[in-house]
Amino acid sequence: MPLSQNEAEIREFDLVVVGGGLSGLCAAIGAAREGARVALVQDRPVFGGNCSSEVRVVPHGANHSNAWAGHTGVTLSLLLEDRASNHEAFPDHGMINSHFDFTLLQAAHREPNLTFLLNTVVRAVDSEPLPESSGNSEPTSNGLGRIGGGDRRILAVHATQMGSEKEIRLVAPQFIDATGDGTVGHLAGADYRYGREARDEFNESLAPVLPDDVTMGATITMRARDVGRPVDYDPPPWIERYETAADIGFKRTLYHLNKPVYGGYWWLEVCNPFHQIDDNPEVRHELHRHVLGIWNYIKNHSEHREQARNYALDWVGMIPGKRESRRLMGDVMMTEHDCHNDRGWPDAIGYAGWWIDLHIKGGILNKKDPGERENADKNYKHWIRIPTFTLPLRAFYSRNVVNLWIAGRCFSTTHVALGPARVMQTLGQLGQSVGMAAAGAVAADVLPREFAAHNGPHLAPYQQRLLRADVRVPGIVNRDPADLALNASATASSEARLDLQRANETTWYWLGEDAGPGRMASPGLGMVVPLTEARLDSVEFYLRSEAEAPQRLQVVVQRLNRIWDRVDDLPIVARGRIEIEPGARGWHAARLDAAVEPGHPYRIAILGGEHVGWAEAVEWPAGTTLQYLYVSSGGPEPHNAHLEAFAPDEVHIPAYRHWRQLRAALAMRTSPDQRPFGAGNVNNGVAWPERLPGLWMSDPELSMPQRLDLEFPEPRPVSSVRLSFDTNLARFTQSEAAFFRAPECVRDFRLLALEGDGWREVHVERGNYQRHRVIDFPEVTTSALRLEVEATNGAPEARLYEFRAYSSISD
C-alpha cells in the first residue's frame, strides 16, 4: 500500500524566522515592527528556548562583567515586563516559571505583522544553486563541518505542525536561521563549523593546538523545594553514583542549599564524546543520570543530607539546554582577537561582554579539571574577562546561501569567540538587530551582503533605525535627520553633581600582595570617573592603613576612550603622591594641578603600598566603576600546571597587565566638582553610559516635580516623542525580586508643548516601569517640549537618558 501524507499548505511572507528562542523571537518582533510580514516558526509550544519554562536557564548579558553594559531594546522590555508582573524570582537556573512564557507569548501577540507557528518543526529546505555559482565543499580540518560550498538560494522551508497534522510550505524572499543548531543553513547547503579550531588557524591563545570535536556542553537544570516534612529519596538503579565530593569532580560547588527553593547546576553538562545534535537523545539520558545522581548525593550521602531532609525534587528538565553545536559561516568570522580588542566595525549592530566562557572538555564526565578553568586559576580568569566589543552585521548572514540571515548562537564565529557572545540577553539584542536588517533588505529588494555593505546606501540609515528602536550599539551616535531634538537646546529644573564622598566603612579594597584571608589585594586600585571640567587640581581618597610603617602611594591619572577599557599602557596625564601613617583612617589628598580634556572617562588610580584599604562608596553613580590591577607573567598559576585543562596544547595564557572591573565605586572627591549629569545628555546622541554617563539626573536633594525642557530654534510640528528612562543598566534585572520595578525609573510624568505663552498637556502617564516609551499624540506646532517628572518608582531624583521628538518618521 503506498504511503500518503497531507498536502502541504503554501503560505507566503516577506520573511520567515525559524527558531523561537529569545534571539529568534526578538528578530521576528524587530522585523515585524519595521513593517515586514513575518512568520516565526518554533518547534516547541513556548517561546524562549533555553530561557523558557521547559529548560529554565536564566538569561544573562554583557553587564555581568562590564559595568553599565546592560542590553536594551526588546530584550530589556521583556525582562522589565516579566519582573513587574511575575510572582516569583529567578535567582538561578531551574527557577523560571510559566509566567515568563506568557510574557514572551504576549509580546508576539502584540505584533500585527507577526504570524507565529508553535509546535512546528522545519524538516526540509528547498534551495537551488545560483547559475554563476561554483564551488566544491570540503570538510573542515576536524572533519565535522563543511566549507567552500557554492552559492545557493532558499526558495522555501517545509514544516510539520504537531497536533494539527498540517504540512506547511513557507515561501519568502529571505529567511533567518535562529534554530541554534543552524538547521536551516545546514539543510540549505551553508558552510558551517563544528567543534574547536586549531590554535594556528586563527592564532587564538585559548584554542587547542589540534582541532577536535569538543563543544561546550548541554545542561539540564533542576529545582528543589522544602516541603515542610521529611522526604526520602530512593534513586532509580541507572543513575550515576556520587557518594563523595571527590566523585563529583574538581571545583563543582553545590550552592543555594539553604534556600527554601533552589535550582542548579550549570556545571551539570555533557559534551564530548557525544555529538550535540546527532546524539541528542543520548545526551538527555546521560544528563538525567547525573542530575539524579547529584540529587541522590545531596539527599543521601553529602554533609548536607540532614539539612536536605525536608527537600523534594520539584522539577527536572526534559530538554537539554545546548550551548554550542553548528556555527554557520558569514563574510566575517569572529575570533578571540575581536573579543579582547573592539574592532569598531563599520557595520556594528550590537555588542557582547560576557567573559570568554568556554567550560571544560568533557563537562561532568571530566572529574580531574574544574567545570570552568576560571574557577581554579586567576591568570586564566583575568585573561578571559574582556571589555565589551561590537559585532558586525557581516557575521550574521551566510556567506554562500545568499538569502539566509543568522541569529542566535549559530552565528559566524570560532569556538573561542562564541564564549562571550552566546548568552541570551546578548543574542536577544543581536537578534532584534538581525530582524531589522532582514526587514530593511526585503523592503529594499536587496540581498544581505548588499544591505550590509559599509559603503552602500542601506547600512547607515539602518543603524540609525537601530538606535531609534533603543538597540544599543556602542560607537554609533544618533544622527537621525528626523529627530528634531538634535537641534534643540536642553535645560532642566536642576542637575546632580557626581557624588562619591559617602564612604561605606564596612567594605574595603586593599593595596598590596596579601591583604589577609577573604580580602582581595591588588598592586593598584582605581576609579573610572567622567571628568567634565578642564582641570583636575586635586583628588581625595578615603583610606585606612593597617601597615606597621608609613606607606607612600603613587596616584596616576589616565584618559580612557570608554568606561570599560582595561589596558594599562596608556599615557599618564597626571601624577601625585600620598603618604599614609600606620593606623590612619580618613580622607587623604593628592595634589595634581593637571589639565585634562573634559568629556572623557579617566582612570584615577593608586599604586604601591601594603595593607592600605580604600573604602567603597555608598553610591555607585552611572558611568563610574571600580577597577583593580592584575599582572600575569603568563601561563597558569604554578599549582595548576599539572592539570590537563591548562596543558600547553590546550591553552596558552600570555603575559599581560590588565585593569579588571568590579561592580562598585570607591569613595573619593575631586576638585573641582564634576557635573556629568546635565540636561544636555538627553539629546547628545548617546542614550547609555559609554564615555560619559549619558544621563540627565535632577538634584536628589530637591523635591518633585522636576522638569526637562527642549527648546527648538523655531516652532516645529511634533506628533511623536521617544523617551529612554533609567532602569539601571548595571542591574541584573532578570534575577530581581517578584513584582520588581526599577526604583530609578520614572513612574508618573506629563509631556507638555509650549504654544504661544502657555504650556499645553499632550500626554500624561501613570505607573510606568519601562525604559523606552514611544508616545504619539495629535500633531502640535510648538517651540518647546517639556517632560515633567512627578514621581519615580523609588529614587528621589528624576532620570532620563534620551529625549527624541518627531513630526514624522522617515528614512
MOWOCOR-V93299 format. One record per backbone hydrogen bond with DSSP energy under -1.0 kcal/mol. CO is the residue of the C=O (numbers start at 1). NH is the residue of the N-H. Records with the same first field share a line. If there is no record, write none. Layout:
CO=NH / NH
This chain:
9=169
11=171
15=39
16=176
17=41
18=178
20=48
21=25
22=26
23=27
24=28
25=29
26=30
27=31
28=32
29=33
31=36
32=35
37=14 / 15
38=115
39=17
40=117
41=19
42=120
44=119
48=51
49=52
50=57
52=56
56=94
60=425
61=64
62=65 / 66
66=69
73=77
74=78
75=79
76=80
77=81
78=82
79=83
80=84
82=86
83=740
86=739
92=95
98=102
99=103
100=104
101=105
102=106
103=107
104=108
105=109
106=110
108=111
111=114
113=38
115=40
117=42
119=162
121=160
124=158
126=155 / 156
128=153
130=133
138=147
140=143
145=140
146=192
147=138
151=130
152=402
153=128
156=126
157=170
158=123 / 124
159=168
160=121
161=165
166=161
167=9
168=159
169=11
170=157
171=13
174=16
175=405
176=18
177=407
182=186
183=187
184=188
185=190
191=329
192=146
193=327
196=212
198=201
199=203 / 204
204=207
205=652
208=199
218=270
219=321
221=317
222=264
223=314 / 315
224=262
225=312
236=239
245=249
256=259
260=226
262=224
264=222
265=268
267=269
269=364
270=218
271=274
275=279
277=280
279=283
280=284
281=285
282=286
283=287
284=288
285=289
286=290
287=291
288=292
289=240 / 293
290=294
291=295
292=296
293=297
294=298
295=299
296=300
297=301 / 302
302=305
304=308
306=309
308=311
309=231
310=227
312=225
315=223
321=219
327=193
329=399
334=414
335=338
336=339 / 340
337=341
345=348
347=393
350=391
352=389
355=357
360=363
362=365
363=366
367=250
371=360
372=375
373=376 / 377
377=381
378=382
380=384
384=356 / 386
389=352
391=349
392=395
393=396
394=331 / 332
395=412
396=406
400=152
401=404
403=175
404=398
405=177
408=411
410=328
412=334
414=418
416=419
418=422
423=427
424=428
425=429
426=430
427=431
428=432
429=433
430=434
431=435
432=436
433=437
434=438
435=439
436=440
437=441
438=442
439=443
440=444
441=446
447=451
448=452
453=456
458=462
459=463
460=464
461=465
462=466
463=467
464=468
465=469
466=471
467=470
473=476
480=483
483=486
484=487
485=488
489=711
491=709
500=668
502=618
504=507
507=616
509=614
510=522
511=611
516=519
520=510
522=512
523=608
524=629
525=606
526=627
527=604
528=625
529=602
531=599
534=596
536=594
537=592 / 593
538=671
539=590
540=669
541=588
542=615
543=586
544=613
551=580
553=578
554=607
555=576
556=605
557=573
558=603
562=565
566=659
568=570
574=557
576=555
578=553
580=551
581=584
584=545
586=543
588=541
590=539
594=536
600=531
601=560
602=529
603=558
604=527
605=556
606=525
607=554
611=546
612=511
613=544
614=509
615=667
616=504
621=624
625=528
626=662
627=526
628=660
630=658
632=656
637=640
638=641
640=643
643=646
644=647
647=650 / 651
649=209
653=635
656=632
658=630
660=628
662=664
664=626
665=617
667=542
669=540
671=537 / 538
674=498
677=697
678=681
679=682
681=684
682=803
685=478
690=563
692=690
696=800
697=496
699=702
706=789
707=493
708=787
709=491
710=785
711=489
716=782
718=780
719=777
720=806
721=775
722=804
723=773
724=801 / 802
728=731
729=70
731=733
732=735
733=736
737=740
742=745
743=795
745=793
747=768
748=790 / 791
749=765
750=788
751=762 / 763
752=786
753=760
754=783
755=758
758=755
760=753
763=751
765=749
771=725
773=723
775=721
780=718
782=716
783=712
784=754
785=710
786=752
787=708
788=750
789=706
791=747 / 748
798=698
800=696
802=724
804=722
805=484
806=719 / 720
